[in-house]
Amino acid sequence: MDGLHVVNVGKVATGDLKTGMISCTPAGAMVLVSRVHGDDLSGRNAVVIGRSNLFGNPMAQLLLNANATVTIAHSRTTDLPGICRQADILVVAVGRPEMVKASWLKPGATVIDVGINRGRPAKTGEGKARLVGDVAFKEVEKIAAFITPVPGGVGPMTIAMLMANTLKAAQIHCGVPAGEAEKPHGNDQLLNVASPDPSTGTAALFSLSPVMAASCSDPRSTASNAGVTWASEHLLSDW
Protein backbone atom coordinates (compact mmCIF):
# COMPACT_ATOMS: atom_id res chain seq x y z
CA MET A 1 0.00 0.00 0.00
CA ASP A 2 2.90 2.38 0.65
CA GLY A 3 4.07 2.26 -2.97
CA LEU A 4 7.67 1.42 -2.01
CA HIS A 5 7.93 -2.03 -3.59
CA VAL A 6 10.53 -2.14 -6.35
CA VAL A 7 7.82 -2.82 -8.96
CA ASN A 8 5.88 0.29 -7.97
CA VAL A 9 9.06 2.36 -7.76
CA GLY A 10 10.00 1.18 -11.23
CA LYS A 11 6.60 2.08 -12.65
CA VAL A 12 6.83 5.61 -11.27
CA ALA A 13 10.39 5.94 -12.59
CA THR A 14 9.24 4.96 -16.10
CA GLY A 15 6.20 7.24 -16.02
CA ASP A 16 3.55 4.56 -15.44
CA LEU A 17 1.31 6.19 -12.82
CA LYS A 18 -1.82 4.21 -13.66
CA THR A 19 -1.17 0.56 -12.94
CA GLY A 20 0.94 0.72 -9.78
CA MET A 21 0.86 2.27 -6.32
CA ILE A 22 2.46 5.69 -5.97
CA SER A 23 4.41 6.30 -2.77
CA CYS A 24 1.98 7.95 -0.36
CA THR A 25 3.85 11.03 0.85
CA PRO A 26 5.03 12.17 -2.62
CA ALA A 27 1.55 11.50 -3.97
CA GLY A 28 -0.02 13.62 -1.24
CA ALA A 29 2.47 16.43 -1.77
CA MET A 30 1.77 16.31 -5.50
CA VAL A 31 -1.97 16.69 -4.89
CA LEU A 32 -1.26 19.89 -2.97
CA VAL A 33 0.99 21.19 -5.75
CA SER A 34 -1.63 20.45 -8.40
CA ARG A 35 -4.33 22.25 -6.42
CA VAL A 36 -2.19 25.39 -6.54
CA HIS A 37 -0.68 25.16 -10.03
CA GLY A 38 -2.89 22.68 -11.88
CA ASP A 39 -1.89 19.33 -13.35
CA ASP A 40 0.46 20.76 -16.00
CA LEU A 41 3.58 22.34 -14.51
CA SER A 42 5.12 23.37 -17.83
CA GLY A 43 7.42 26.35 -17.37
CA ARG A 44 7.65 25.89 -13.59
CA ASN A 45 10.99 25.38 -11.86
CA ALA A 46 10.76 22.83 -9.05
CA VAL A 47 13.48 22.15 -6.50
CA VAL A 48 13.36 19.08 -4.27
CA ILE A 49 15.76 19.20 -1.31
CA GLY A 50 16.46 15.60 -0.36
CA ARG A 51 17.36 12.58 -2.48
CA SER A 52 15.97 9.72 -0.40
CA ASN A 53 14.28 6.77 -2.07
CA LEU A 54 11.47 7.19 0.44
CA PHE A 55 10.51 10.67 -0.75
CA GLY A 56 12.98 12.82 -2.70
CA ASN A 57 13.48 10.67 -5.78
CA PRO A 58 9.82 9.72 -6.32
CA MET A 59 8.72 13.32 -5.67
CA ALA A 60 11.13 14.56 -8.33
CA GLN A 61 9.80 11.97 -10.76
CA LEU A 62 6.18 13.00 -10.16
CA LEU A 63 7.07 16.65 -10.75
CA LEU A 64 8.93 15.68 -13.92
CA ASN A 65 5.94 13.69 -15.14
CA ALA A 66 3.87 16.88 -14.70
CA ASN A 67 6.32 18.70 -17.04
CA ALA A 68 8.11 20.75 -14.37
CA THR A 69 11.81 21.53 -14.75
CA VAL A 70 13.20 19.66 -11.75
CA THR A 71 16.38 20.06 -9.69
CA ILE A 72 17.24 17.61 -6.90
CA ALA A 73 19.39 19.24 -4.21
CA HIS A 74 21.07 17.48 -1.29
CA SER A 75 23.82 17.69 1.33
CA ARG A 76 26.56 17.94 -1.31
CA THR A 77 24.87 20.68 -3.32
CA THR A 78 26.84 23.90 -3.74
CA ASP A 79 25.01 27.19 -3.02
CA LEU A 80 21.82 25.56 -1.85
CA PRO A 81 20.11 28.88 -0.94
CA GLY A 82 20.82 30.20 -4.44
CA ILE A 83 19.29 27.13 -6.07
CA CYS A 84 16.22 27.41 -3.85
CA ARG A 85 15.71 31.03 -4.91
CA GLN A 86 15.17 29.80 -8.48
CA ALA A 87 12.25 27.59 -7.47
CA ASP A 88 8.62 28.29 -8.24
CA ILE A 89 7.89 25.10 -6.29
CA LEU A 90 10.15 24.18 -3.37
CA VAL A 91 9.74 20.77 -1.71
CA VAL A 92 11.83 20.17 1.41
CA ALA A 93 12.44 16.77 3.01
CA VAL A 94 15.72 16.61 4.90
CA GLY A 95 14.85 16.20 8.59
CA ARG A 96 16.64 19.34 9.79
CA PRO A 97 14.56 21.72 11.94
CA GLU A 98 13.74 25.03 10.23
CA MET A 99 16.73 24.79 7.89
CA VAL A 100 15.14 26.74 5.02
CA LYS A 101 14.96 30.46 5.77
CA ALA A 102 13.04 33.29 4.14
CA SER A 103 16.22 34.50 2.43
CA TRP A 104 16.33 31.20 0.51
CA LEU A 105 12.95 31.79 -1.09
CA LYS A 106 11.73 33.31 -4.33
CA PRO A 107 8.80 35.64 -3.54
CA GLY A 108 5.49 34.01 -4.40
CA ALA A 109 6.86 30.47 -4.40
CA THR A 110 4.93 27.39 -3.36
CA VAL A 111 6.57 25.61 -0.40
CA ILE A 112 5.83 22.01 0.53
CA ASP A 113 7.40 21.17 3.90
CA VAL A 114 7.66 17.41 4.38
CA GLY A 115 9.92 17.44 7.43
CA ILE A 116 8.71 16.90 10.97
CA ASN A 117 11.13 17.46 13.84
CA ARG A 118 11.15 17.97 17.58
CA GLY A 119 12.11 21.62 18.08
CA ARG A 120 12.86 23.62 21.18
CA PRO A 121 9.94 24.70 23.39
CA ALA A 122 8.29 27.91 22.22
CA LYS A 123 8.92 29.52 25.61
CA THR A 124 11.79 29.14 28.04
CA GLY A 125 10.87 26.82 30.86
CA GLU A 126 8.36 24.77 28.92
CA GLY A 127 9.28 21.11 29.08
CA LYS A 128 7.47 19.87 26.00
CA ALA A 129 9.21 20.18 22.65
CA ARG A 130 7.21 21.55 19.74
CA LEU A 131 6.90 20.01 16.30
CA VAL A 132 8.52 21.98 13.50
CA GLY A 133 9.21 21.35 9.85
CA ASP A 134 12.32 21.76 7.73
CA VAL A 135 11.17 25.30 6.83
CA ALA A 136 11.14 28.30 9.18
CA PHE A 137 7.39 28.69 8.83
CA LYS A 138 6.80 32.06 10.50
CA GLU A 139 9.30 33.94 8.37
CA VAL A 140 8.75 32.02 5.14
CA GLU A 141 4.95 32.36 5.14
CA LYS A 142 5.37 36.13 4.68
CA ILE A 143 7.07 35.53 1.32
CA ALA A 144 5.53 32.31 0.01
CA ALA A 145 2.26 32.31 -1.90
CA PHE A 146 1.44 28.89 -0.44
CA ILE A 147 3.10 26.89 2.34
CA THR A 148 2.12 23.72 4.17
CA PRO A 149 2.15 23.85 7.98
CA VAL A 150 3.81 21.33 10.28
CA PRO A 151 2.01 19.49 11.69
CA GLY A 152 -1.22 19.36 9.70
CA GLY A 153 0.07 19.74 6.16
CA VAL A 154 1.67 16.87 4.27
CA GLY A 155 1.05 14.40 7.12
CA PRO A 156 -2.74 14.17 6.66
CA MET A 157 -2.21 13.92 2.90
CA THR A 158 0.02 10.87 3.43
CA ILE A 159 -2.81 9.20 5.33
CA ALA A 160 -5.24 10.20 2.59
CA MET A 161 -3.07 8.65 -0.12
CA LEU A 162 -2.59 5.48 1.92
CA MET A 163 -6.37 5.08 2.06
CA ALA A 164 -6.59 5.84 -1.68
CA ASN A 165 -3.98 3.14 -2.37
CA THR A 166 -5.92 0.73 -0.14
CA LEU A 167 -9.03 1.38 -2.22
CA LYS A 168 -7.08 1.02 -5.47
CA ALA A 169 -5.67 -2.33 -4.32
CA ALA A 170 -9.17 -3.51 -3.40
CA GLN A 171 -10.45 -2.44 -6.83
CA ILE A 172 -7.67 -4.35 -8.58
CA HIS A 173 -8.25 -7.43 -6.42
CA CYS A 174 -12.02 -7.39 -6.98
CA GLY A 175 -11.84 -6.46 -10.64
CA VAL A 176 -13.68 -3.17 -10.14
CA PRO A 177 -12.98 -0.78 -13.05
CA ALA A 178 -11.28 2.53 -12.28
CA GLY A 179 -13.79 5.27 -11.48
CA GLU A 180 -16.34 2.87 -10.01
CA ALA A 181 -15.24 3.34 -6.40
CA GLU A 182 -17.71 6.08 -5.55
CA LYS A 183 -20.70 4.06 -6.72
CA PRO A 184 -22.72 1.87 -4.32
CA HIS A 185 -21.26 -1.63 -4.07
CA GLY A 186 -23.88 -4.03 -2.82
CA ASN A 187 -25.06 -2.86 0.61
CA ASP A 188 -21.87 -0.93 1.10
CA GLN A 189 -20.31 2.34 0.00
CA LEU A 190 -16.64 2.38 -0.87
CA LEU A 191 -14.17 5.09 -0.03
CA ASN A 192 -14.99 8.60 -1.22
CA VAL A 193 -11.83 10.71 -1.13
CA ALA A 194 -12.51 14.42 -0.76
CA SER A 195 -10.19 17.10 -2.11
CA PRO A 196 -7.74 18.86 0.21
CA ASP A 197 -8.33 22.43 1.30
CA PRO A 198 -5.59 24.47 -0.45
CA SER A 199 -5.83 27.24 2.15
CA THR A 200 -4.66 24.94 4.93
CA GLY A 201 -2.89 22.19 3.03
CA THR A 202 -4.97 19.52 4.78
CA ALA A 203 -7.28 16.84 3.51
CA ALA A 204 -11.00 16.66 4.16
CA LEU A 205 -12.54 13.71 5.97
CA PHE A 206 -13.25 10.40 4.30
CA SER A 207 -16.48 8.52 3.83
CA LEU A 208 -15.57 4.90 4.51
CA SER A 209 -17.42 1.68 4.19
CA PRO A 210 -18.44 0.26 7.59
CA VAL A 211 -16.00 -2.62 7.18
CA MET A 212 -13.07 -0.35 6.35
CA ALA A 213 -14.00 2.22 8.99
CA ALA A 214 -13.95 -0.44 11.69
CA SER A 215 -10.33 -1.26 10.88
CA CYS A 216 -9.07 2.34 10.78
CA SER A 217 -7.03 3.56 13.73
CA ASP A 218 -6.69 7.10 15.02
CA PRO A 219 -3.92 8.80 12.97
CA ARG A 220 -2.74 10.46 16.19
CA SER A 221 -1.94 7.07 17.71
CA THR A 222 1.47 6.07 19.06
CA ALA A 223 2.06 3.82 16.05
CA SER A 224 1.50 6.68 13.62
CA ASN A 225 3.79 8.98 15.58
CA ALA A 226 6.45 6.30 15.61
CA GLY A 227 6.11 6.02 11.84
CA VAL A 228 6.60 9.77 11.46
CA THR A 229 9.73 9.62 13.62
CA TRP A 230 11.12 6.72 11.54
CA ALA A 231 10.49 8.60 8.31
CA SER A 232 12.16 11.75 9.60
CA GLU A 233 15.26 9.84 10.70
CA HIS A 234 15.59 8.12 7.33
CA LEU A 235 15.13 11.37 5.41
CA LEU A 236 17.93 12.92 7.43
CA SER A 237 20.29 9.98 6.86
CA ASP A 238 19.65 9.90 3.09
CA TRP A 239 19.46 13.56 2.11
N, C-alpha and C positions, 0 to 999 in steps of 0.2 A: 504493500500500500504506500510505502514511503517513496517509491520511485527510484531507489538507489541500487537495485539489482543491475548487474552489468548489461543485461539485455535492454532494460529501460534507459540506462545511461547512453548506450550505443544508439538507440533510436532518437533520443534528443540530439545527440551529437551529429547525426546524419539528417536532421530536419524532419524526422517522422514524429509529429506530435499527436497523431490521431490514434495509433494502435497500441501505444504503451502508456505507462504511468509516468507522469512528470513529477520530479522531486517537489515535495509539498511547499517548502519555504520559498524556493525560486518561483514556483507557480503562483503563490499568493502575492509575492512582491510584484510579479508581472501583471497581475490583475489590477493592482493599485496604479501601476504605471500607465496601463491602458485606459483606465478611467480618467486620467489626467490628460493624456496625449493622444488617445485613440489607439487603434490596433496597428496602424502603420506609422513607424517611427523614422521614416525616410527623412534625411537631413538633420536628424538629432544626433548629437554626440553623447554617448553614454560611457561613463567610467565606473568600473566595478573594482572596489578596493578589497582584495582578498582572492586567492586562487585555489581555495579548497575544493575538493571533489564533492563535498557535502553541499556547498552553496555557490561559491564564486564561479567555477567553471560552468555549471549548468545555467546559472543566471546570465552569464555572458552569452551563452548559446541561444537562450530565449530572446535576448535583446537583438542578437544578430539575425535571428529568424524573423524578427519584426522590422528588419531593414535599418536598424540603428547602426551608426559607426561606433564600434566598441573598442575600448581600451581596458585591459586588465592590469591593474596596478597591485603591487605587493611590497613586502619588506625590503626588497632589493631595488625598488624603483627609485630613480634619481629625480629630484625635484617633484615630490609627490604633491605638495600644495599647488604648484604650477599646473600640473596635469589636471587636478581637480577643478581648477578655475576654468578649464575648457569645457566642462561637462554641462550639458543641458539636463542630463539625468545622472545623478550620483548615487550609487548603491554601495553601502559600507557594511562590511562583515569581517571584522578583524579581531574582535574580542578585547579591545583596548578602550577603557572608559573615556568618553568625551575627547577622543583623539582629534576629530575633525573640527576645526574652528571656523568662525565666520569668515576669516581672512582667506580661507581655502576656497570659498564658494563664489560662483558666478551669480550675480544678482538675478533673481527670478528662476533659479534652478529648481528642479524636483529632487528631493532628497529622501531616499529610502534607507532607514537605519535598521539594520538587521541585528546589531549587537545587543546583548543584554548582560550587564555587569553589576556587581555589587560596588556601589560608590560610597564615599564618605557620608556620614549623616548630614542632613541639611543644616542642622544647628549644632554648635558645640555642646557637648554634654549628652546628646541623644545617643542611646546605645544601638539603635537599630540602623543598619546600613540601608541606603536607598538604592533602588534600581535605576541605572542609567544606561544609555546606549553608547554607541561608538561616536556619536555626534554630540557636540555641545549644544543641546536643544535650545536653550533660552537665547543664546546669541545668534544661532543660525536661523531660527524661525523668523527673525526680523528681516532677513535677506531672501530666504527661500520663498518660492511661490507655493510650494507644497512640501510638507515634511511629515513623516510618520513619528508618532510619539513612542516612547519606551517607558513602561510597558503599554500595551493596548494598541499597537500598530500592526507590525508584521506577525506577531505572535498569534492573534486570533485568526489571521488569514492562513497561517500554517494549519491550524485546526480545521478551518473550512475546507482547505484543499485535501486534507487527509480524508474527510468525510466524502468529498467529491470523488476521490480515488476509490474509496470503499464502494460507493454506488456504482462507479464505472466497472469495477471488478465483478460486482454482482450482476450487472447487465451482461457482461461478457460471458460469465458462467451460466446464466439463465437463457442466453440467446436473445435478450431484449435489444431491439435496434436502438441506435443512438437517437436521442431526442424523445424517447418514449418514457423517460423516467418520471416526468411530472404528471403522467396520466394515471388514473386509478388502476391498481393491479390487484384484481380479485377483491377481497374485503379490506385491502390495505392501501396505503398511500406512500409511495416511495419518497425519497429525499427531495426536497425543493430548496435549492440553494439560492438565497437572496443575494443581491449585489451589495458590495461594501459601500459604506458612506464615505465619499472622497473628502469630506470636510474633516473627518476624524481619523481616516485610515483604518477603520475597523469594520468587521463584517457584521451583517445583520444576523438575527437568529435563524435557526433551521426549523423546518417542519419535517419531523422524522416519522417513519412508520413506528407503530407501537413496539414491534420486535426490536428494531434498531435502537429506539430511544431507551429501552430497558437496559441495553448493554453499554450505554454511553456514560462515562464517568465525568465528574466535575473537572473542567480543564484547569482549575486552580489547585488540584490535588497534589500531594507530595510527589507522586510519580511524574506528573507533568513538569513540575518544577525541577526535578532531578534531570529530566530530559533536556530542559532548557540549559541547565548548568553544563551537561555533557556536551551539548552542541557548541556552547560558548568556548569551552576549553579546546575543542577540536578546531574551531575556527582560528583561535589564537595560535595553535601549534602549526597550522598549515599555511597561514597567510604570507 
